[in-house]
Amino acid sequence: MASLKNQIIISMPHMQDPYFGRAVVFICEHNQDGALGFIVNKPFETPELQDLFSDFFPEEDDILKLVPDVYFGGPVLVERGIVLHSADYETESTIVIGDDFSLTSNKAIIQEIAEKKGPKHSKLMLGHAGWAQYQLEAEIENGDWLLQHTNLDFIFNTEEKFMWDMATKSFGIDMSEFSGLGGSA
């Protein structure tokens, strides 16, 4: 399978767990060792954030006032924050994913976003999704995920509650016609 880097995967209706049910995942890395991505359509609710941030950032940083929208990137390393952003911003700690997307993980980017000096588009993610070698490929073969190319506009400007429906409908698929059962024949 060719690399899925810079693409999204869209969960199928039978995936009902709280992490990946109706998830849209942006794939940042996909190679022979596995895959890494961020769920881009699941913002945290404020009460959940308060508990998580009590250990993540000291109260004096008041991160929620700087970046009010924080997203659940996935169940791996939820205590770590990273910013998925447009490639118009770069520091020495920035990882370039492709022509349009980059990742940066430092406190300076949070402050620069708040001061409107950061990237034009960004999402602060807590945690990420990870797959071992050939795990994602097996899940795709099992019918758990749809694959799709994406762009900055979809990732950063589409309202999160509509992302999954928009992504699935772009295939001409009405998901209401699918059962909640997955697998292979």
C-alpha positions in Angstrom: 0.0 0.0 0.0 1.3 3.5 -0.9 1.8 5.9 2.0 -1.3 7.5 3.4 0.6 10.5 4.7 -1.3 13.8 4.2 -4.6 11.9 3.7 -7.5 11.3 6.0 -9.1 8.1 7.1 -12.8 8.1 7.9 -14.2 5.5 10.3 -17.0 3.3 9.2 -20.3 3.2 11.1 -19.5 -0.1 12.9 -16.6 1.5 14.8 -18.6 2.5 17.9 -15.8 3.1 20.4 -15.6 6.6 21.9 -12.2 7.3 20.4 -12.8 6.3 16.8 -16.6 6.3 16.3 -17.4 8.9 13.5 -13.7 9.9 13.5 -11.8 11.7 10.8 -8.1 11.1 11.2 -5.4 13.1 9.5 -2.4 10.8 8.8 0.9 12.5 9.5 3.2 9.5 9.1 2.8 6.2 7.4 5.7 3.9 6.6 6.9 0.3 7.0 7.0 0.8 10.8 3.4 1.9 11.2 1.3 5.0 11.1 0.6 8.1 13.2 -2.3 10.5 12.9 -4.6 12.9 14.7 -8.3 12.8 15.1 -9.3 16.2 13.7 -13.0 16.3 14.4 -13.3 15.8 18.2 -12.9 18.9 20.3 -12.6 18.5 24.0 -15.5 19.6 26.2 -14.4 22.2 28.9 -14.9 19.9 32.0 -12.7 17.2 30.4 -10.1 19.8 29.6 -9.9 21.2 33.1 -9.0 17.8 34.6 -6.5 17.0 31.8 -4.8 20.4 31.9 -4.3 20.4 35.7 -1.3 18.2 35.2 -0.4 19.3 31.6 0.1 23.1 32.2 0.5 25.1 35.4 -2.6 27.3 36.2 -0.7 30.5 35.5 -0.3 29.6 31.8 -4.1 29.6 31.4 -3.8 27.8 28.1 -7.6 27.8 27.4 -7.6 31.6 27.2 -4.7 31.5 24.7 -6.1 28.7 22.5 -9.8 28.1 23.3 -10.3 25.1 20.9 -8.4 22.0 21.9 -8.9 18.7 20.2 -8.6 15.0 21.2 -5.9 13.8 18.8 -6.1 10.2 19.9 -5.7 7.9 22.9 -1.9 7.8 22.8 0.0 10.2 25.1 -3.0 12.4 25.8 -0.9 14.4 28.3 1.2 15.8 25.4 0.1 18.6 23.2 1.1 19.2 19.6 -0.1 21.8 17.1 -1.2 20.6 13.7 -0.9 23.7 11.5 -0.5 25.1 8.0 3.0 25.1 6.6 3.3 28.9 6.6 4.9 28.8 10.1 8.2 27.1 11.0 10.6 27.0 13.9 13.5 24.7 14.6 11.1 22.2 16.3 8.6 22.1 13.5 8.2 18.9 11.6 7.1 19.4 8.0 4.6 16.8 6.9 4.1 18.0 3.3 3.6 21.1 1.3 0.5 22.2 3.3 0.8 20.8 6.8 3.3 20.9 9.6 3.5 19.9 13.3 5.1 22.0 16.1 5.3 21.0 19.8 6.5 23.8 22.0 4.8 26.4 24.3 6.0 29.3 22.1 3.6 28.4 19.3 0.7 28.6 21.7 1.6 32.1 22.7 2.3 33.1 19.0 -1.1 31.8 18.0 -2.7 33.8 20.7 -0.9 36.9 19.6 -1.8 36.3 15.9 1.9 35.7 15.0 1.6 31.9 14.5 0.4 29.9 11.6 -2.7 31.0 9.6 -4.4 27.7 10.4 -3.9 25.5 13.5 -5.4 23.0 15.9 -4.0 22.2 19.3 -4.1 18.4 19.7 -3.8 16.4 22.9 -2.7 12.8 22.2 -2.5 11.0 18.9 -3.5 7.8 17.2 -0.9 5.2 16.4 -0.8 2.0 14.5 1.9 -0.7 14.6 3.4 -2.2 11.5 0.7 -3.3 9.1 -2.1 -2.7 11.7 -3.7 0.2 9.8 -3.5 -1.7 6.5 -5.3 -4.7 8.2 -8.0 -2.4 9.6 -8.5 -0.9 6.1 -8.7 -4.4 4.6 -11.3 -5.3 7.3 -13.5 -2.4 6.1 -12.9 -0.2 9.2 -11.7 2.9 7.3 -12.3 4.8 4.1 -9.4 6.7 2.6 -9.5 10.2 1.1 -7.2 13.0 0.1 -7.7 16.2 2.0 -6.7 19.9 2.0 -6.2 22.8 4.5 -9.7 24.1 4.0 -11.3 20.8 5.1 -9.0 20.2 8.1 -9.1 23.7 9.5 -12.3 25.4 8.2 -14.9 22.7 8.2 -17.0 22.7 11.4 -16.0 19.5 13.3 -19.6 18.2 13.8 -20.0 18.1 10.0 -16.6 16.6 9.0 -17.5 12.9 9.2 -20.8 13.4 7.3 -19.1 15.6 4.6 -16.2 13.2 4.2 -18.4 10.1 3.8 -20.9 11.9 1.5 -18.1 12.9 -0.8 -17.9 9.3 -1.8 -21.6 9.3 -2.7 -22.3 7.1 0.2 -25.3 7.4 2.5 -24.0 5.9 5.7 -27.6 5.5 7.0 -27.9 2.6 4.6 -25.0 0.7 6.2 -25.4 -1.6 9.1 -23.3 -1.2 12.3 -21.5 -4.5 11.5 -18.0 -4.7 9.9 -15.8 -7.4 8.6 -14.8 -9.1 5.5 -16.7 -11.6 3.3 
